[in-house]
Amino acid sequence: QVQLVESGGALVQAGGSLRLSCAASGRTFSNYAMAWFRQGPRKEREFVAVISRGGSMTSYGHSVTGRFTISRDNAKNTMYLQMNSLKSEDTAVYYCAAGSEILPVEPYQYHYWGQGTQVTVSS
C-alpha cells in the first residue's frame, strides 16, 4: 500500500511558476515510477509527466514539454513538479500517481493515486 498526498496548488497568474509536491508513505518509494496527471474543466484526465524509479528517465506530455520539470527525492519520499511559463490551459486538478512500470503514461498503469491539488492560472 502506498499513500500519496499532493500539495502546492495555488492561484497564479499566466506566465508565473509553481512547484507541486507529492509526499509518499507506505511501501518503498524508490520501487515505483511516479507521475503527474491533471484533469481540467471539461476535459478527461491527461498525462503530464513521469519519472522512473531512480529518477534517471523522464517523459512529458506534449503540452507541457519545455515548461514543466518532474523530479524526485527518494531520500525524502517526495516527488515534485516544477511548472514554469504557466498558461490558462494548465488550470486543472493535478494528481500524483505511483506505478510499477518503467515510464507508464496511461492512468490504468497506476495503482496508487493522491487526492489532487488545484492549480488555477489566471490571465
C-alpha positions in Angstrom: 0.0 0.0 0.0 1.2 3.5 -0.9 -0.3 6.7 0.3 0.2 9.8 -1.8 -0.5 13.4 -0.8 -0.2 16.3 -3.2 0.4 19.9 -2.1 1.4 23.2 -3.6 -1.6 24.0 -5.7 -2.5 27.7 -5.9 -3.9 30.5 -7.9 -1.2 32.0 -10.1 -1.0 34.5 -13.0 -0.3 33.4 -16.5 3.5 33.3 -17.1 4.2 32.5 -13.5 5.7 29.5 -11.8 4.6 27.0 -9.3 6.0 23.9 -7.7 3.8 20.9 -6.7 4.9 18.3 -4.3 3.8 14.7 -3.7 4.7 13.0 -0.5 4.6 9.3 -0.4 4.4 6.8 2.5 4.0 3.1 2.9 5.9 0.8 0.6 9.4 1.7 -0.6 9.1 4.9 -2.6 12.0 4.0 -4.9 10.2 0.9 -6.2 7.8 3.0 -8.2 7.7 5.2 -11.1 5.9 8.4 -10.2 3.8 10.6 -12.4 1.6 13.7 -12.6 -1.8 13.7 -14.3 -4.2 16.5 -14.5 -7.9 17.0 -15.2 -9.0 20.4 -16.3 -12.6 21.7 -16.7 -14.5 19.8 -19.4 -11.5 17.6 -20.1 -10.5 14.0 -19.4 -7.6 13.0 -17.3 -4.4 14.0 -19.0 -0.8 12.7 -18.7 1.6 15.4 -17.6 4.9 13.8 -16.7 6.5 10.7 -15.3 9.8 9.9 -13.7 11.4 6.5 -13.4 12.2 4.8 -10.1 15.8 6.1 -9.8 15.0 9.5 -11.4 17.2 9.0 -14.4 14.4 8.8 -17.0 11.5 11.2 -17.6 8.8 11.7 -20.1 6.4 14.6 -20.6 3.1 15.3 -22.2 3.3 17.3 -25.4 1.5 20.3 -23.9 4.0 20.7 -21.1 7.3 19.8 -22.7 9.8 22.6 -22.2 7.8 24.2 -19.4 7.4 21.6 -16.7 10.1 19.6 -15.0 9.5 16.5 -12.9 11.9 15.4 -10.2 12.1 13.2 -7.2 14.0 12.9 -3.9 13.9 9.3 -2.9 15.6 10.1 0.4 12.6 12.3 1.3 9.9 10.1 -0.4 8.8 13.1 -2.3 8.2 13.9 -6.0 7.9 17.3 -7.5 6.6 19.1 -10.5 8.2 22.5 -11.3 5.8 24.4 -13.6 7.1 27.4 -15.4 5.5 29.7 -18.0 2.1 28.7 -16.8 -0.9 29.2 -19.2 -4.6 29.3 -18.5 -4.9 25.9 -20.2 -2.8 24.5 -17.3 -5.7 25.1 -15.0 -6.6 21.7 -13.6 -6.6 19.4 -10.6 -3.2 17.8 -10.5 -2.8 14.2 -9.3 0.3 12.3 -8.4 0.4 8.5 -9.0 2.7 5.6 -8.4 3.1 2.7 -10.8 5.3 -0.4 -11.3 6.3 0.0 -15.0 9.4 1.9 -16.1 7.7 5.0 -17.6 4.0 4.4 -17.7 1.8 7.1 -19.3 -1.7 5.7 -19.1 -3.9 6.0 -16.0 -4.7 2.3 -15.9 -1.0 1.6 -15.4 -1.0 3.3 -12.0 -2.3 1.6 -8.8 -1.9 4.4 -6.3 -3.3 8.0 -6.5 -3.3 11.1 -4.4 -6.3 13.3 -3.7 -5.3 16.0 -6.1 -4.4 19.7 -5.7 -6.0 22.5 -7.6 -3.9 24.7 -9.9 -5.6 27.8 -11.3 -3.9 30.0 -13.8 -5.5 33.4 -14.4 -5.0 35.6 -17.4 
